[in-house]
Amino acid sequence: MKSVDLNCDLGESFGAYRIGRDEEILPYITSANIACGFHAGDPGTMSRTVQLVLKHGVAVGAHPGLQDLAGFGRREMKLSPREAYELTVYQVGALWGFVRAEGGVLRHVKPHGALYNMAAASSALAEAIAEAVYRIEPELILFGLAGSELIRAGNKAGLLTASEVFADRTYLSDGSLTPRSRPEALVTDEQQARHQVLRMVGEGKMRSISGEDVAITAETICLHGDGLHAVEFAVAIRSSLENAGIAVQRIRARV
């Protein structure tokens, strides 16, 4: 039986300001990527989100991003590979502390936003992030855009990787995500999201915005927790996958 992980970015709030519907979406996902304080999140939010995720038996992952609260980590910033290494260690270490304090285990790391996209294209940044993850814990799973430099760097470093696809984003013909600056970047129609996911997982293909079919590896599916229809998409996509005979389960670690 085919299987796939369903992940969601959570804990992307700050102080009293709440983004997304974290608790509502948790029953339908298998992995959670928790903001680590740079693009979103603060100690209280991180602590509460870790507790919530562990309570639901969902795999806990760190979601490190660029230090850009105002831009939600979605604006590119110039940084060296060394800086990418250090900000990854810093943020993953912070979340690891909260997970450990609750008796849980950190399972994976997925860079956020602009950092994710920059590492998808830059081998130097990707290798710096992969090295940081490996040095923290070689058994951590590195999530990255399918076919990207981040997946290649993770494999090269000796990490278990998970090739990620998106239910709520569109793609260019080179397999990269359509920039958010373009009006067609987001998938807002539930039927379109269902169809896209089933093709990616079932057929290993996706349709780019230019109309081309592009081969893709789908090991984990991302839903953005701050999306307007995130919960509804999660319910629909999980149901569609299971009805198609595809098991929805977390990525299995080596140990």
C-alpha positions in Angstrom: 0.0 0.0 0.0 1.2 3.5 -0.9 1.7 5.9 2.0 2.3 9.6 2.5 2.9 12.0 5.3 0.6 15.0 5.7 2.3 18.0 7.4 1.3 21.5 8.4 3.1 24.6 9.6 1.9 25.4 13.2 2.7 27.8 16.0 3.1 30.7 13.6 1.7 33.2 16.2 3.4 35.7 18.5 2.2 36.7 22.0 -1.5 37.3 22.0 -1.7 37.4 18.2 -3.0 34.1 16.9 -2.7 32.9 13.3 -4.4 29.8 12.0 -6.5 27.1 13.6 -3.8 24.8 15.0 -6.0 22.6 17.3 -8.6 22.0 14.6 -6.2 20.8 12.0 -4.2 18.4 14.3 -6.5 15.4 14.1 -6.0 15.3 10.3 -2.2 15.6 9.9 0.7 13.4 10.8 3.6 15.8 11.1 3.8 19.4 12.5 6.4 22.0 11.7 6.6 24.4 14.6 7.9 28.0 14.2 11.1 28.5 16.2 10.9 32.3 17.0 12.6 34.0 14.0 9.7 34.3 11.5 7.0 33.6 14.1 6.6 32.2 17.5 7.8 33.1 21.0 8.6 31.0 24.0 5.0 30.8 25.2 3.7 29.9 21.8 6.4 27.4 21.2 5.7 25.7 24.5 1.9 25.6 24.0 2.2 24.3 20.5 4.6 21.5 21.4 2.2 20.4 24.2 -0.7 20.4 21.8 1.1 18.5 19.0 2.4 15.8 21.4 -1.1 15.5 22.9 -2.5 14.6 19.5 0.3 12.1 18.8 1.6 14.0 15.8 5.3 14.0 14.9 7.1 17.2 16.0 9.4 19.1 13.7 11.3 22.4 13.8 10.5 25.1 11.3 13.4 27.5 11.3 13.2 30.6 9.2 14.9 33.9 8.5 14.9 36.5 11.2 12.1 38.6 9.8 9.0 38.8 11.9 7.6 41.8 9.9 7.8 39.9 6.7 6.8 36.5 8.2 10.1 35.0 6.9 8.9 35.2 3.3 11.3 38.0 2.1 14.7 36.9 0.8 17.7 38.1 2.8 21.3 37.9 2.0 23.1 35.4 4.2 26.3 33.3 4.1 26.3 29.5 4.4 27.8 30.0 7.9 24.9 32.3 8.9 22.4 29.7 7.5 24.2 27.0 9.6 24.1 29.1 12.8 20.5 30.3 12.5 19.4 26.6 11.9 21.3 25.4 15.0 20.0 28.2 17.1 16.3 27.7 16.2 16.3 23.9 16.2 18.0 23.9 19.5 15.4 26.2 21.0 12.5 24.0 19.9 14.4 20.8 20.8 14.5 22.2 24.4 10.7 22.6 24.6 10.2 19.2 23.1 12.6 17.5 25.5 11.0 19.4 28.5 7.7 17.8 27.6 9.2 14.3 27.3 8.8 14.2 23.5 11.2 13.5 20.6 12.0 16.0 17.8 11.5 14.1 14.5 12.3 16.4 11.7 13.4 19.8 10.4 11.8 21.8 7.6 13.1 25.3 6.8 10.4 28.0 6.4 9.5 30.4 3.6 12.3 32.3 1.9 14.9 30.2 3.6 13.3 27.1 2.2 13.1 28.4 -1.3 16.7 29.8 -1.2 18.0 26.5 0.0 16.0 24.7 -2.7 18.1 26.6 -5.3 21.4 27.1 -3.6 23.7 24.1 -3.0 25.8 26.1 -0.5 22.9 27.1 1.7 21.4 23.7 1.4 24.6 22.0 2.5 25.0 24.4 5.5 21.5 23.6 6.7 21.9 19.9 6.2 25.2 20.0 8.1 23.5 21.9 11.0 20.7 19.3 11.2 23.2 16.4 11.0 25.4 17.8 13.8 22.4 18.4 16.0 21.1 14.8 15.6 21.9 12.5 12.6 18.6 10.7 13.0 16.5 13.9 12.3 14.6 13.8 9.0 15.2 16.8 6.7 12.1 17.9 4.8 12.7 19.8 1.5 11.1 20.7 -1.8 11.0 17.6 -4.1 13.9 17.6 -6.5 15.7 20.4 -4.8 19.2 21.1 -3.7 18.0 20.7 -0.1 17.1 17.1 -0.7 20.4 16.4 -2.5 22.3 18.1 0.4 20.5 16.1 3.0 21.2 12.8 1.3 24.8 13.8 0.8 25.1 14.5 4.5 23.7 11.1 5.5 20.3 12.3 6.6 17.0 10.7 5.9 15.1 13.1 3.7 11.4 13.6 2.8 10.6 15.0 -0.6 7.8 17.6 0.0 5.0 18.6 -2.3 2.3 21.3 -1.7 -1.4 20.9 -1.7 -2.1 24.7 -1.7 0.6 26.0 -4.0 1.1 26.0 -7.7 4.3 25.1 -9.6 6.5 26.3 -12.4 7.7 23.9 -15.1 11.1 23.5 -13.4 9.4 22.0 -10.3 9.9 25.2 -8.2 6.9 26.9 -6.4 5.2 29.7 -8.2 6.4 32.9 -6.4 3.8 34.3 -4.0 4.0 37.7 -5.9 2.1 36.1 -8.7 -1.7 35.9 -8.5 -1.8 32.2 -9.4 0.6 31.2 -6.7 -2.0 29.8 -4.3 -4.5 27.0 -4.7 -7.7 28.1 -3.1 -10.1 25.6 -4.6 -10.7 22.4 -2.7 -11.3 20.3 -5.8 -8.1 21.6 -7.4 -6.1 20.8 -4.2 -7.5 17.2 -4.0 -6.8 16.6 -7.7 -3.3 18.0 -7.4 -2.4 15.8 -4.4 -3.9 12.6 -5.8 -1.9 13.0 -9.0 1.4 13.8 -7.2 1.1 10.9 -4.8 -0.7 8.4 -7.1 1.0 9.2 -10.4 4.2 11.0 -9.5 3.2 14.0 -11.6 1.9 17.5 -11.3 0.6 20.1 -13.7 2.6 23.3 -13.9 0.9 26.7 -14.4 2.1 26.6 -18.0 0.2 23.4 -18.5 3.1 20.9 -18.6 3.1 17.6 -16.7 6.2 17.4 -14.5 7.5 14.4 -12.7 7.6 14.8 -8.9 8.3 12.6 -5.8 5.8 13.0 -3.0 6.7 11.7 0.4 5.2 14.4 2.5 2.4 16.9 1.6 2.4 20.4 3.1 -0.6 22.4 4.0 0.0 26.0 5.3 -1.7 26.4 8.6 -2.3 30.1 8.0 -4.3 29.3 4.9 -7.9 30.5 4.8 -9.3 27.0 4.2 -6.5 25.0 5.9 -8.7 22.8 8.1 -11.2 22.2 5.3 -8.4 21.3 2.9 -6.8 18.9 5.5 -10.2 17.1 6.0 -10.8 16.8 2.3 -7.2 15.8 1.3 -6.9 13.1 4.0 -10.3 11.7 3.0 -9.4 11.7 -0.7 -6.1 9.9 0.0 -7.6 7.2 2.2 -10.5 6.7 -0.2 -7.8 6.1 -2.9 -6.2 3.4 -0.8 -3.2 5.6 0.2 -2.3 5.4 3.9 -1.6 8.7 5.6 1.2 8.2 8.2 4.3 10.0 9.4 7.7 9.4 7.8 9.4 6.5 9.6 12.8 7.3 11.1 15.6 4.8 10.9 15.5 4.1 14.6 
